[in-house]
Amino acid sequence: MKFGKLGVFTFTDVLGATELASLATRLEALNYSTLWYPEALNYETFAIGGYLLSHSKKLVVASGIANIYARDPAASAMGHNSLNSFYGNRFVLGLGVSHAPLVADVRGHQYKQPVATMRTYLDQMDQAWAAMNNTPAVKQVVLAALGPNMSELSANRTLGAFPYNITPAQVALSRAAMGPKGAIICEQKICLCTDPVLARKTARAALALYMPLPNYYKNWFRLGFNESDLENGGSDRLMDAMVYWGDADQIKAKLQQYFDQGADQVVIQPIRSDGGPGPDWPALEALASMA
């Protein structure tokens, strides 16, 4: 599968049915290639995936990321096949191990060794496909992967890696672990705002959820940050790296760094500086020419 140049990520849990339908329709009209959505605390991943696909004709819709603790491997295999059968192979199943608090406190499962657990899950998906005699010609699956071991697994067993909360330096780290195989799909938050104080305030609000999670801050250390960057809501340099801000041309120049490093797709997450829900449409319109 070829991933288009620019995708979009947005938190869909805060959007209603009408807004979700409009999201898919408008992104398709702006020629963005892929809509990535999370599985957090509201909508179930295959249900919302089907809804978004039903309101588009060419847009690729991708779970970013479906929690493997939410369903057994056979259910994931069947969901993958169903949506691709119904909607012309436009669904990508992004899988991830999530984070210990969400797995234990919200879902009541024991959080286990991430790479070994994911490898077993993929093995069992393969077993389910074989048992159902319905193995797809192309398994349109990617993995949430930050560290080298999960990145290697993503290259060996899926279409590639979807690293989140990163910098362009991640591309080289991922490729070193993955070798020549597999796509590297990079998420990057953006804020169409030229006021540094407001932009960094917006960034700190957006990053507050992620700051305490070891999966992310350990990877930030791999990318050159340190513990001092986690203090007082996050350093300016961490905020500026996690959320690209400025005018449209400035943001485009920063995003280009990912492609210069060899990223296959950049997935922008446009954050509103007014703190409102949903994506920042002026930002999406301003950056559409890059898609």
MARLOLUM-243533 format. One record per residue (C-alpha): x, y, z; residue number from 1. Coordinates in nm, 3 decimals, padded with zeros to 5 digits. Example, Ala and Ser with C-alpha at 12.3 -4.5 7.8 and 13.67 -1.06 7.14 Angstrom:
+---------+---------+---------+-----+
:       X :       Y :       Z : num :
+---------+---------+---------+-----+
:  01.230 : -00.450 :  00.780 :   1 :
:  01.367 : -00.106 :  00.714 :   2 :
+---------+---------+---------+-----+
end
This chain:
+---------+---------+---------+-----+
:       X :       Y :       Z : num :
+---------+---------+---------+-----+
:  00.000 :  00.000 :  00.000 :   1 :
:  00.124 :  00.350 : -00.086 :   2 :
:  00.077 :  00.605 :  00.189 :   3 :
:  00.007 :  00.954 :  00.061 :   4 :
:  00.231 :  01.244 :  00.153 :   5 :
:  00.018 :  01.415 :  00.417 :   6 :
: -00.234 :  01.268 :  00.656 :   7 :
: -00.437 :  01.420 :  00.939 :   8 :
: -00.483 :  01.305 :  01.298 :   9 :
: -00.756 :  01.442 :  01.521 :  10 :
: -00.930 :  01.340 :  01.843 :  11 :
: -01.265 :  01.211 :  01.727 :  12 :
: -01.408 :  01.132 :  02.072 :  13 :
: -01.514 :  01.497 :  02.113 :  14 :
: -01.703 :  01.508 :  01.782 :  15 :
: -02.063 :  01.407 :  01.715 :  16 :
: -02.202 :  01.222 :  01.415 :  17 :
: -02.257 :  01.529 :  01.199 :  18 :
: -01.911 :  01.666 :  01.278 :  19 :
: -01.747 :  01.331 :  01.204 :  20 :
: -01.919 :  01.303 :  00.869 :  21 :
: -01.811 :  01.657 :  00.783 :  22 :
: -01.456 :  01.577 :  00.893 :  23 :
: -01.422 :  01.295 :  00.641 :  24 :
: -01.591 :  01.488 :  00.362 :  25 :
: -01.389 :  01.806 :  00.410 :  26 :
: -01.053 :  01.630 :  00.442 :  27 :
: -01.123 :  01.440 :  00.122 :  28 :
: -01.214 :  01.766 : -00.055 :  29 :
: -00.882 :  01.916 :  00.060 :  30 :
: -00.698 :  01.614 : -00.089 :  31 :
: -00.549 :  01.486 :  00.235 :  32 :
: -00.468 :  01.121 :  00.183 :  33 :
: -00.536 :  00.964 :  00.521 :  34 :
: -00.745 :  01.033 :  00.829 :  35 :
: -00.597 :  00.885 :  01.145 :  36 :
: -00.810 :  00.862 :  01.459 :  37 :
: -00.738 :  00.731 :  01.810 :  38 :
: -00.916 :  00.478 :  02.023 :  39 :
: -00.935 :  00.646 :  02.360 :  40 :
: -01.237 :  00.666 :  02.587 :  41 :
: -01.546 :  00.693 :  02.368 :  42 :
: -01.584 :  00.544 :  02.019 :  43 :
: -01.495 :  00.185 :  01.936 :  44 :
: -01.232 :  00.167 :  01.664 :  45 :
: -01.407 : -00.037 :  01.395 :  46 :
: -01.743 :  00.130 :  01.446 :  47 :
: -01.605 :  00.479 :  01.394 :  48 :
: -01.379 :  00.358 :  01.114 :  49 :
: -01.678 :  00.231 :  00.921 :  50 :
: -01.869 :  00.553 :  00.983 :  51 :
: -01.585 :  00.769 :  00.851 :  52 :
: -01.536 :  00.543 :  00.550 :  53 :
: -01.907 :  00.563 :  00.470 :  54 :
: -01.880 :  00.941 :  00.437 :  55 :
: -01.586 :  00.937 :  00.194 :  56 :
: -01.503 :  00.787 : -00.142 :  57 :
: -01.123 :  00.786 : -00.172 :  58 :
: -00.996 :  00.889 :  00.172 :  59 :
: -00.792 :  00.623 :  00.354 :  60 :
: -00.911 :  00.586 :  00.712 :  61 :
: -00.668 :  00.449 :  00.971 :  62 :
: -00.693 :  00.364 :  01.338 :  63 :
: -00.422 :  00.548 :  01.518 :  64 :
: -00.406 :  00.354 :  01.734 :  65 :
: -00.643 :  00.063 :  01.814 :  66 :
: -00.566 : -00.079 :  02.157 :  67 :
: -00.484 : -00.452 :  02.138 :  68 :
: -00.625 : -00.500 :  02.490 :  69 :
: -00.967 : -00.389 :  02.364 :  70 :
: -01.043 : -00.703 :  02.159 :  71 :
: -00.903 : -01.045 :  02.084 :  72 :
: -00.685 : -01.100 :  01.776 :  73 :
: -00.959 : -01.278 :  01.580 :  74 :
: -01.191 : -00.980 :  01.627 :  75 :
: -00.920 : -00.749 :  01.493 :  76 :
: -00.863 : -00.975 :  01.193 :  77 :
: -01.235 : -00.984 :  01.118 :  78 :
: -01.272 : -00.608 :  01.162 :  79 :
: -00.980 : -00.545 :  00.928 :  80 :
: -01.130 : -00.771 :  00.662 :  81 :
: -01.482 : -00.634 :  00.701 :  82 :
: -01.398 : -00.268 :  00.656 :  83 :
: -01.163 : -00.333 :  00.367 :  84 :
: -01.422 : -00.552 :  00.197 :  85 :
: -01.701 : -00.297 :  00.241 :  86 :
: -01.498 :  00.012 :  00.150 :  87 :
: -01.257 : -00.077 : -00.127 :  88 :
: -00.944 : -00.153 :  00.077 :  89 :
: -00.934 :  00.197 :  00.227 :  90 :
: -00.888 :  00.092 :  00.590 :  91 :
: -00.556 :  00.062 :  00.772 :  92 :
: -00.553 : -00.108 :  01.110 :  93 :
: -00.303 :  00.067 :  01.334 :  94 :
: -00.236 : -00.142 :  01.644 :  95 :
: -00.068 : -00.044 :  01.969 :  96 :
: -00.006 : -00.168 :  02.322 :  97 :
: -00.134 :  00.160 :  02.469 :  98 :
: -00.013 :  00.263 :  02.817 :  99 :
: -00.027 :  00.092 :  03.155 : 100 :
: -00.280 :  00.331 :  03.316 : 101 :
: -00.527 :  00.298 :  03.027 : 102 :
: -00.486 : -00.077 :  03.011 : 103 :
: -00.505 : -00.146 :  03.386 : 104 :
: -00.729 :  00.132 :  03.520 : 105 :
: -00.972 :  00.174 :  03.230 : 106 :
: -00.985 : -00.178 :  03.081 : 107 :
: -00.890 : -00.389 :  03.382 : 108 :
: -00.615 : -00.586 :  03.208 : 109 :
: -00.259 : -00.657 :  03.314 : 110 :
: -00.012 : -00.453 :  03.110 : 111 :
:  00.254 : -00.695 :  02.985 : 112 :
:  00.587 : -00.671 :  02.805 : 113 :
:  00.501 : -00.457 :  02.500 : 114 :
:  00.702 : -00.618 :  02.221 : 115 :
:  00.644 : -00.978 :  02.326 : 116 :
:  00.273 : -00.909 :  02.375 : 117 :
:  00.242 : -00.746 :  02.033 : 118 :
:  00.433 : -01.028 :  01.863 : 119 :
:  00.198 : -01.284 :  02.018 : 120 :
: -00.104 : -01.078 :  01.916 : 121 :
:  00.014 : -01.067 :  01.553 : 122 :
:  00.081 : -01.441 :  01.562 : 123 :
: -00.274 : -01.501 :  01.683 : 124 :
: -00.418 : -01.271 :  01.416 : 125 :
: -00.239 : -01.482 :  01.157 : 126 :
: -00.378 : -01.798 :  01.317 : 127 :
: -00.729 : -01.652 :  01.306 : 128 :
: -00.698 : -01.555 :  00.940 : 129 :
: -00.575 : -01.905 :  00.858 : 130 :
: -00.851 : -02.073 :  01.060 : 131 :
: -01.117 : -01.864 :  00.887 : 132 :
: -00.954 : -01.930 :  00.548 : 133 :
: -00.973 : -01.555 :  00.491 : 134 :
: -00.616 : -01.427 :  00.497 : 135 :
: -00.605 : -01.099 :  00.300 : 136 :
: -00.364 : -01.063 :  00.011 : 137 :
: -00.226 : -00.752 :  00.182 : 138 :
: -00.256 : -00.714 :  00.558 : 139 :
: -00.310 : -00.340 :  00.594 : 140 :
: -00.170 : -00.318 :  00.945 : 141 :
:  00.083 : -00.083 :  01.105 : 142 :
:  00.217 : -00.063 :  01.459 : 143 :
:  00.256 :  00.221 :  01.702 : 144 :
:  00.633 :  00.204 :  01.743 : 145 :
:  00.886 :  00.429 :  01.912 : 146 :
:  01.171 :  00.211 :  02.035 : 147 :
:  01.396 : -00.006 :  01.820 : 148 :
:  01.244 : -00.343 :  01.906 : 149 :
:  00.884 : -00.247 :  01.828 : 150 :
:  01.004 : -00.064 :  01.516 : 151 :
:  01.183 : -00.378 :  01.398 : 152 :
:  00.871 : -00.583 :  01.462 : 153 :
:  00.663 : -00.334 :  01.262 : 154 :
:  00.891 : -00.375 :  00.960 : 155 :
:  00.904 : -00.753 :  00.981 : 156 :
:  00.533 : -00.815 :  01.035 : 157 :
:  00.333 : -00.515 :  00.910 : 158 :
:  00.334 : -00.229 :  00.660 : 159 :
:  00.539 : -00.012 :  00.895 : 160 :
:  00.557 :  00.210 :  01.201 : 161 :
:  00.346 :  00.498 :  01.327 : 162 :
:  00.558 :  00.689 :  01.581 : 163 :
:  00.379 :  00.965 :  01.777 : 164 :
:  00.511 :  01.266 :  01.973 : 165 :
:  00.842 :  01.272 :  01.792 : 166 :
:  01.086 :  01.491 :  01.598 : 167 :
:  01.237 :  01.439 :  01.251 : 168 :
:  01.530 :  01.265 :  01.423 : 169 :
:  01.295 :  00.972 :  01.484 : 170 :
:  01.303 :  00.883 :  01.116 : 171 :
:  01.668 :  00.784 :  01.127 : 172 :
:  01.622 :  00.592 :  01.454 : 173 :
:  01.325 :  00.404 :  01.313 : 174 :
:  01.496 :  00.326 :  00.983 : 175 :
:  01.807 :  00.199 :  01.160 : 176 :
:  01.591 : -00.048 :  01.351 : 177 :
:  01.363 : -00.137 :  01.060 : 178 :
:  01.616 : -00.172 :  00.783 : 179 :
:  01.495 : -00.104 :  00.429 : 180 :
:  01.146 : -00.251 :  00.486 : 181 :
:  00.836 : -00.076 :  00.608 : 182 :
:  00.686 :  00.271 :  00.592 : 183 :
:  00.761 :  00.533 :  00.856 : 184 :
:  00.450 :  00.740 :  00.924 : 185 :
:  00.526 :  01.038 :  01.148 : 186 :
:  00.273 :  01.229 :  01.356 : 187 :
:  00.340 :  01.599 :  01.418 : 188 :
:  00.124 :  01.849 :  01.604 : 189 :
:  00.093 :  02.196 :  01.455 : 190 :
: -00.052 :  02.527 :  01.571 : 191 :
: -00.122 :  02.803 :  01.321 : 192 :
: -00.017 :  03.080 :  01.558 : 193 :
:  00.265 :  03.335 :  01.541 : 194 :
:  00.248 :  03.440 :  01.908 : 195 :
:  00.511 :  03.234 :  02.091 : 196 :
:  00.347 :  03.275 :  02.432 : 197 :
:  00.007 :  03.157 :  02.309 : 198 :
:  00.159 :  02.882 :  02.093 : 199 :
:  00.356 :  02.737 :  02.384 : 200 :
:  00.058 :  02.763 :  02.616 : 201 :
: -00.141 :  02.567 :  02.358 : 202 :
:  00.141 :  02.314 :  02.327 : 203 :
:  00.161 :  02.258 :  02.703 : 204 :
: -00.213 :  02.199 :  02.720 : 205 :
: -00.191 :  01.947 :  02.435 : 206 :
:  00.112 :  01.767 :  02.582 : 207 :
: -00.010 :  01.751 :  02.942 : 208 :
: -00.174 :  01.413 :  02.879 : 209 :
:  00.152 :  01.262 :  02.751 : 210 :
:  00.414 :  01.410 :  02.982 : 211 :
:  00.381 :  01.147 :  03.261 : 212 :
:  00.376 :  00.846 :  03.026 : 213 :
:  00.707 :  00.653 :  03.020 : 214 :
:  00.662 :  00.534 :  02.660 : 215 :
:  00.685 :  00.896 :  02.545 : 216 :
:  00.935 :  01.058 :  02.778 : 217 :
:  01.181 :  00.771 :  02.743 : 218 :
:  01.167 :  00.818 :  02.368 : 219 :
:  01.218 :  01.194 :  02.408 : 220 :
:  01.540 :  01.111 :  02.589 : 221 :
:  01.644 :  00.902 :  02.288 : 222 :
:  01.573 :  01.205 :  02.071 : 223 :
:  01.807 :  01.429 :  02.273 : 224 :
:  01.587 :  01.574 :  02.546 : 225 :
:  01.646 :  01.519 :  02.918 : 226 :
:  01.464 :  01.527 :  03.250 : 227 :
:  01.490 :  01.904 :  03.275 : 228 :
:  01.271 :  01.928 :  02.965 : 229 :
:  00.988 :  01.764 :  03.161 : 230 :
:  00.983 :  02.026 :  03.438 : 231 :
:  00.720 :  02.299 :  03.480 : 232 :
:  00.491 :  02.166 :  03.213 : 233 :
:  00.769 :  02.113 :  02.962 : 234 :
:  01.057 :  02.326 :  02.837 : 235 :
:  01.016 :  02.569 :  02.551 : 236 :
:  01.244 :  02.357 :  02.332 : 237 :
:  01.035 :  02.044 :  02.395 : 238 :
:  00.714 :  02.233 :  02.325 : 239 :
:  00.855 :  02.385 :  02.006 : 240 :
:  00.958 :  02.038 :  01.887 : 241 :
:  00.632 :  01.865 :  01.973 : 242 :
:  00.408 :  02.141 :  01.832 : 243 :
:  00.526 :  02.328 :  01.525 : 244 :
:  00.389 :  02.681 :  01.536 : 245 :
:  00.413 :  02.988 :  01.316 : 246 :
:  00.252 :  03.092 :  00.990 : 247 :
:  00.173 :  02.840 :  00.719 : 248 :
:  00.505 :  02.879 :  00.536 : 249 :
:  00.705 :  02.838 :  00.856 : 250 :
:  00.514 :  02.522 :  00.948 : 251 :
:  00.553 :  02.379 :  00.598 : 252 :
:  00.930 :  02.432 :  00.615 : 253 :
:  00.948 :  02.249 :  00.947 : 254 :
:  00.735 :  01.960 :  00.820 : 255 :
:  00.963 :  01.926 :  00.519 : 256 :
:  01.238 :  01.812 :  00.756 : 257 :
:  01.055 :  01.481 :  00.798 : 258 :
:  01.052 :  01.417 :  00.426 : 259 :
:  01.417 :  01.521 :  00.398 : 260 :
:  01.495 :  01.252 :  00.654 : 261 :
:  01.300 :  00.991 :  00.456 : 262 :
:  00.955 :  00.980 :  00.618 : 263 :
:  00.691 :  00.810 :  00.403 : 264 :
:  00.401 :  01.012 :  00.540 : 265 :
:  00.364 :  01.302 :  00.782 : 266 :
:  00.042 :  01.309 :  00.980 : 267 :
: -00.040 :  01.657 :  01.103 : 268 :
: -00.248 :  01.711 :  01.415 : 269 :
: -00.379 :  02.070 :  01.389 : 270 :
: -00.441 :  02.207 :  01.739 : 271 :
: -00.663 :  02.507 :  01.797 : 272 :
: -00.501 :  02.790 :  01.994 : 273 :
: -00.841 :  02.879 :  02.144 : 274 :
: -00.855 :  02.539 :  02.313 : 275 :
: -01.169 :  02.436 :  02.125 : 276 :
: -01.250 :  02.076 :  02.027 : 277 :
: -01.182 :  01.930 :  01.687 : 278 :
: -00.916 :  02.019 :  01.432 : 279 :
: -00.813 :  02.371 :  01.333 : 280 :
: -00.970 :  02.405 :  00.988 : 281 :
: -00.785 :  02.725 :  00.892 : 282 :
: -00.460 :  02.533 :  00.950 : 283 :
: -00.579 :  02.240 :  00.741 : 284 :
: -00.682 :  02.471 :  00.461 : 285 :
: -00.352 :  02.660 :  00.477 : 286 :
: -00.144 :  02.343 :  00.457 : 287 :
: -00.357 :  02.160 :  00.202 : 288 :
: -00.129 :  02.264 : -00.082 : 289 :
:  00.143 :  02.047 :  00.074 : 290 :
: -00.080 :  01.740 :  00.052 : 291 :
+---------+---------+---------+-----+
end
